[in-house]
Amino acid sequence: MARKKLRTEQKQEVKNGVRRLIFAALGMTIQILYLVFFLLRLGQRVTWLSGLVNLLALFLVLMIYVKESNAGFKMPWIILITAFPLIGVVVYALMGQRNATRATRRRFNEINEALQPILMQDVRAAQELDAAHAHAVGIAHYLHATCGYPVYKNTKVEYYDDGAKGLEAQLAEMRKAQSFIFLEYHAIEDGSASFDRIKEVLAEKAKEGVEVRLFYDEVGSIGFINRDFVKRMEALGIKTRIFNPVMPAVAVFMNNRDHRKITVIDGKIAFTGGYNLADEYFNITSPYGHWKDCGIRMEGDAVRTMTTLFLEMWNAINKKDEDDVSYEKFYPEIDFHTDEAGFVQPYADSPLDLEPTGENVYMAIANNATKYLYFSTPYLILTDEFSRAIAFAAERGIDVRIVTPGIPDKKITYRLTRSYYAPLVKKGVRIYEYTPGICHAKLCLSDDEIATVGTINLDYRSLYLHFENGVVLYDKPAIKDIYADFQTLFEKSEEVTCKYSHGSTPLRIGYSLLRLLSPLM
């Protein structure tokens, strides 16, 4: 009876969360419509206002055109402002900037400045990577010199070809925690079988005196939980924070979401991958057929970066929250040594620095490929630069393959994904749709030597708008497991052929219109 009552309350909370999202969207729409209506009425009384709006529209178009940004972001705004000057000017003024407010950027920069000295590069590890993998040095140097993420050697990596395997491994390690547990996830489903197990372990460890922190994105979790969730977690001793809560107001930062998936235990072990903490990711429920996901476990020196990524977001998101005064306790001396070969380089991508780190890493791997290049992604919405890099790899004779879902979780995004097939297939790229369901794994593999695992999809939102994280593996034994996983994926997928290379005129027009929405998906 108590369980039934709890379920009823949770369902009501989910409804409240969805209502809040609808209310926020409605509030933003009303603000935009009000401004447009106000300017229209004002224009009827002030004859020169229409000319001023047109002049402003022309100025914005020129400003957008010369702006140092991806063309995929520029063109939709240029078309909107040119076709509908008043609406375009208003919407762009409110929502057209990718970077957040100065206060938000300042706060993130302050935290980064405090944490960055912790991530020191082991010179010997960098030199050994240079000697062993000359073609990979450019990627490693970029991630360290430009982005601040060092490469590590003393780290053991285990790859999980299924989200459920990753979950079981996380639960086992969390039960052993002695100092702290950090969890940062885009989506959490309260009341789900998977999260109930996690919550039980977290509550037990909190009672034992382990510091437990839980951090989630509100938009990613809307429909799964409500804000009462925070109070209930705090009552269990689990410190909980929300990333970028939804507000019924037009705000630039609302478009930037935390898409990371990070678990850190005692500063010694870390997990990341594509799965969130909800039942569908572990095939406990199956709304989209079989859910294919993956993840990795890291033990050793590279966990230092994963700890830093969590602390960055935890301390930077809300100035009203109490920040960490000192970080030293989260970086213990690790009595760990492994003879496992290879190197590991965790990294993150932030929309605040305007550096497309995730896309640059993918493109660098594509440009350096000599034998094969494999990608797995739930969404395929590419920039022109990325499309050319992949297509050029195929034209160089590289075996380029991309795995996408056979069953979509978002139908419009799925149609948009398919609109990118034809140009790539014509260039020799082989595209596979995972027929059992949705392939949610975010993987890149090349030449048996380099791979990435993490949260970064091949779409605009992941590559430009979201906070993301990934891990580059150089010559690690786990790369063989990733290769085997790809072979299984190919066997279970249907290869796309020329059937998507041509289409009716209405279909091509529809794809063209969908492409205008690419930066929003």
QUILINQUI-V47710 format. One record per residue. RES is the residue in three letters. PHI is phi in radians with two decimals (NA if undefined). Layout:
res->(RES | RES)
phi->(PHI | PHI)
This chain:
res->(MET | ALA | ARG | LYS | LYS | LEU | ARG | THR | GLU | GLN | LYS | GLN | GLU | VAL | LYS | ASN | GLY | VAL | ARG | ARG | LEU | ILE | PHE | ALA | ALA | LEU | GLY | MET | THR | ILE | GLN | ILE | LEU | TYR | LEU | VAL | PHE | PHE | LEU | LEU | ARG | LEU | GLY | GLN | ARG | VAL | THR | TRP | LEU | SER | GLY | LEU | VAL | ASN | LEU | LEU | ALA | LEU | PHE | LEU | VAL | LEU | MET | ILE | TYR | VAL | LYS | GLU | SER | ASN | ALA | GLY | PHE | LYS | MET | PRO | TRP | ILE | ILE | LEU | ILE | THR | ALA | PHE | PRO | LEU | ILE | GLY | VAL | VAL | VAL | TYR | ALA | LEU | MET | GLY | GLN | ARG | ASN | ALA | THR | ARG | ALA | THR | ARG | ARG | ARG | PHE | ASN | GLU | ILE | ASN | GLU | ALA | LEU | GLN | PRO | ILE | LEU | MET | GLN | ASP | VAL | ARG | ALA | ALA | GLN | GLU | LEU | ASP | ALA | ALA | HIS | ALA | HIS | ALA | VAL | GLY | ILE | ALA | HIS | TYR | LEU | HIS | ALA | THR | CYS | GLY | TYR | PRO | VAL | TYR | LYS | ASN | THR | LYS | VAL | GLU | TYR | TYR | ASP | ASP | GLY | ALA | LYS | GLY | LEU | GLU | ALA | GLN | LEU | ALA | GLU | MET | ARG | LYS | ALA | GLN | SER | PHE | ILE | PHE | LEU | GLU | TYR | HIS | ALA | ILE | GLU | ASP | GLY | SER | ALA | SER | PHE | ASP | ARG | ILE | LYS | GLU | VAL | LEU | ALA | GLU | LYS | ALA | LYS | GLU | GLY | VAL | GLU | VAL | ARG | LEU | PHE | TYR | ASP | GLU | VAL | GLY | SER | ILE | GLY | PHE | ILE | ASN | ARG | ASP | PHE | VAL | LYS | ARG | MET | GLU | ALA | LEU | GLY | ILE | LYS | THR | ARG | ILE | PHE | ASN | PRO | VAL | MET | PRO | ALA | VAL | ALA | VAL | PHE | MET | ASN | ASN | ARG | ASP | HIS | ARG | LYS | ILE | THR | VAL | ILE | ASP | GLY | LYS | ILE | ALA | PHE | THR | GLY | GLY | TYR | ASN | LEU | ALA | ASP | GLU | TYR | PHE | ASN | ILE | THR | SER | PRO | TYR | GLY | HIS | TRP | LYS | ASP | CYS | GLY | ILE | ARG | MET | GLU | GLY | ASP | ALA | VAL | ARG | THR | MET | THR | THR | LEU | PHE | LEU | GLU | MET | TRP | ASN | ALA | ILE | ASN | LYS | LYS | ASP | GLU | ASP | ASP | VAL | SER | TYR | GLU | LYS | PHE | TYR | PRO | GLU | ILE | ASP | PHE | HIS | THR | ASP | GLU | ALA | GLY | PHE | VAL | GLN | PRO | TYR | ALA | ASP | SER | PRO | LEU | ASP | LEU | GLU | PRO | THR | GLY | GLU | ASN | VAL | TYR | MET | ALA | ILE | ALA | ASN | ASN | ALA | THR | LYS | TYR | LEU | TYR | PHE | SER | THR | PRO | TYR | LEU | ILE | LEU | THR | ASP | GLU | PHE | SER | ARG | ALA | ILE | ALA | PHE | ALA | ALA | GLU | ARG | GLY | ILE | ASP | VAL | ARG | ILE | VAL | THR | PRO | GLY | ILE | PRO | ASP | LYS | LYS | ILE | THR | TYR | ARG | LEU | THR | ARG | SER | TYR | TYR | ALA | PRO | LEU | VAL | LYS | LYS | GLY | VAL | ARG | ILE | TYR | GLU | TYR | THR | PRO | GLY | ILE | CYS | HIS | ALA | LYS | LEU | CYS | LEU | SER | ASP | ASP | GLU | ILE | ALA | THR | VAL | GLY | THR | ILE | ASN | LEU | ASP | TYR | ARG | SER | LEU | TYR | LEU | HIS | PHE | GLU | ASN | GLY | VAL | VAL | LEU | TYR | ASP | LYS | PRO | ALA | ILE | LYS | ASP | ILE | TYR | ALA | ASP | PHE | GLN | THR | LEU | PHE | GLU | LYS | SER | GLU | GLU | VAL | THR | CYS | LYS | TYR | SER | HIS | GLY | SER | THR | PRO | LEU | ARG | ILE | GLY | TYR | SER | LEU | LEU | ARG | LEU | LEU | SER | PRO | LEU | MET)
phi->(NA | -1.12 | -1.13 | -1.11 | -1.12 | -1.09 | -1.07 | -1.11 | -1.13 | -1.17 | -1.08 | -1.15 | -1.12 | -1.07 | -1.05 | -1.11 | -1.13 | -1.14 | -1.04 | -1.14 | -1.14 | -1.11 | -1.09 | -1.13 | -1.10 | -1.12 | -1.07 | -1.17 | -1.12 | -1.06 | -1.05 | -1.14 | -1.11 | -1.09 | -1.12 | -1.11 | -1.08 | -1.06 | -1.21 | -1.12 | -1.11 | -1.13 | -1.12 | -1.20 | -1.69 | -1.93 | -1.10 | -1.42 | -1.15 | -1.04 | -1.12 | -1.13 | -1.09 | -1.11 | -1.14 | -1.13 | -1.07 | -1.08 | -1.08 | -1.10 | -1.04 | -1.14 | -1.13 | -1.14 | -1.07 | -1.55 | -1.14 | -1.36 | -2.70 | -1.20 | -1.06 | -1.10 | -1.44 | -1.24 | -1.06 | -1.02 | -1.20 | -1.09 | -1.15 | -1.09 | -1.19 | -1.20 | -1.32 | -2.33 | -0.94 | -1.15 | -1.09 | -1.08 | -1.11 | -1.12 | -1.13 | -1.15 | -1.08 | -1.60 | -2.30 | -1.44 | -1.62 | -1.38 | -1.48 | -1.39 | -1.15 | -1.07 | -1.10 | -1.14 | -1.11 | -1.09 | -1.14 | -1.09 | -1.12 | -1.09 | -1.16 | -1.07 | -1.12 | -1.32 | -1.62 | -1.02 | -1.05 | -1.21 | -1.62 | -1.63 | -1.37 | -1.31 | -1.04 | -1.14 | -1.11 | -1.12 | -1.16 | -1.19 | -1.13 | -1.03 | -1.27 | -1.51 | -2.44 | -1.07 | -1.28 | -1.62 | -1.08 | -1.04 | -1.15 | -1.09 | -1.13 | -1.05 | -1.13 | -1.53 | -1.21 | -1.61 | -1.84 | 1.54 | -1.95 | -1.32 | -1.72 | -2.15 | -1.94 | -1.34 | -2.54 | -1.73 | -2.16 | -2.17 | -1.78 | -2.00 | -1.49 | -2.60 | -1.06 | -1.11 | -1.16 | -1.11 | -1.09 | -1.09 | -1.15 | -1.11 | -1.04 | -1.08 | -1.29 | -1.13 | -1.13 | -1.61 | -1.02 | -2.11 | -2.06 | -2.70 | -2.32 | -1.99 | -2.29 | -2.27 | -2.44 | -1.15 | -2.39 | -2.28 | -1.87 | -1.18 | 1.53 | -1.35 | -1.08 | -1.20 | -1.27 | -1.02 | -1.16 | -1.13 | -1.05 | -1.08 | -1.16 | -1.08 | -1.12 | -1.12 | -1.19 | -1.09 | -1.10 | -1.37 | 1.74 | -1.27 | -1.35 | -2.05 | -2.21 | -2.25 | -2.34 | -2.49 | -1.57 | -1.21 | -1.13 | -1.09 | -1.78 | -1.10 | 1.71 | -1.87 | -2.53 | -2.15 | -1.17 | -1.05 | -0.96 | -1.10 | -1.09 | -1.18 | -1.20 | -1.06 | -1.13 | -1.57 | 1.55 | -1.73 | -1.18 | -2.32 | -2.33 | -1.92 | -1.51 | 0.87 | -0.98 | -1.21 | -2.20 | -1.36 | -2.59 | -1.23 | -2.51 | -1.02 | -1.21 | -1.06 | -1.40 | -1.73 | -2.01 | -1.56 | -1.80 | -1.28 | -2.34 | -2.40 | -2.24 | -2.21 | -2.17 | 1.05 | 1.22 | -2.01 | -2.30 | -2.45 | -2.21 | -2.71 | 2.84 | -1.66 | -1.55 | -1.66 | -1.73 | -2.56 | -1.06 | -1.10 | -1.23 | -2.00 | 1.05 | -1.30 | -2.09 | -2.37 | -1.26 | -2.27 | 1.29 | -1.28 | -1.65 | -1.66 | -2.46 | -2.73 | -2.97 | -2.39 | -2.00 | -2.10 | -2.35 | 2.24 | -1.11 | -1.14 | -1.10 | -1.00 | -1.20 | -1.09 | -1.08 | -1.13 | -1.06 | -1.15 | -1.08 | -1.04 | -1.23 | -1.04 | -1.56 | -1.66 | -1.33 | -2.43 | -1.16 | -1.41 | -1.31 | -1.38 | -1.44 | -1.27 | -1.34 | -2.38 | -1.89 | -0.99 | -1.14 | -1.60 | -2.22 | -1.26 | -1.19 | -1.73 | -1.59 | -2.49 | -2.54 | -2.31 | -1.64 | -1.09 | -1.28 | 1.67 | -2.36 | -2.32 | -2.48 | -1.20 | -2.67 | -2.35 | -2.26 | -2.14 | -1.31 | -1.42 | -1.67 | 1.01 | -1.84 | -1.34 | -1.01 | -1.04 | -1.17 | -1.09 | -1.13 | -1.03 | -1.16 | -1.11 | -1.12 | -1.09 | -1.22 | -1.63 | -1.09 | -2.12 | -2.11 | -2.56 | -2.55 | -2.03 | -2.24 | -2.27 | -2.71 | -1.33 | -2.37 | -2.15 | -2.32 | -1.79 | -1.32 | -1.06 | -1.11 | -1.18 | -1.02 | -1.14 | -1.10 | -1.20 | -1.10 | -1.14 | -1.05 | -1.12 | -1.18 | -1.39 | 1.68 | -1.32 | -1.37 | -1.78 | -2.35 | -2.27 | -1.86 | -2.18 | -1.19 | -1.63 | -2.13 | -1.48 | -1.67 | -2.35 | -1.15 | -1.14 | -1.10 | -1.12 | -1.13 | -1.14 | -0.99 | -1.16 | -1.19 | -1.61 | -1.12 | -0.95 | -1.05 | -1.27 | -1.06 | -1.09 | -1.51 | 1.86 | -1.31 | -1.71 | -2.00 | -2.13 | -1.85 | -1.27 | -1.15 | -1.15 | 2.92 | -1.79 | -1.70 | -1.74 | -1.18 | -1.95 | -2.26 | -2.46 | -2.46 | -2.57 | 1.03 | 1.09 | -2.17 | -2.45 | -2.62 | -2.22 | -2.32 | 2.96 | -2.03 | -1.58 | -1.35 | -1.59 | -2.53 | -1.05 | -1.13 | -1.17 | -1.39 | -2.32 | -1.95 | -1.75 | -1.42 | -2.29 | -2.58 | -2.67 | -2.39 | -1.66 | -1.92 | -1.98 | 0.97 | -1.52 | -0.97 | -1.09 | -1.08 | -1.11 | -1.20 | -1.15 | -1.07 | -1.08 | -1.13 | -1.10 | -1.08 | -1.14 | -1.05 | -1.07 | -1.14 | -1.63 | -2.04 | -1.81 | -1.33 | -1.37 | -2.07 | -1.24 | -1.12 | -1.77 | -1.40 | -2.30 | -2.93 | -1.19 | -1.05 | -1.03 | -1.16 | -1.15 | -1.15 | -1.07 | -1.09 | -1.11 | -1.18 | -1.10 | -1.06 | -1.15 | -1.59 | -0.90 | -1.12 | -1.67 | -2.08)
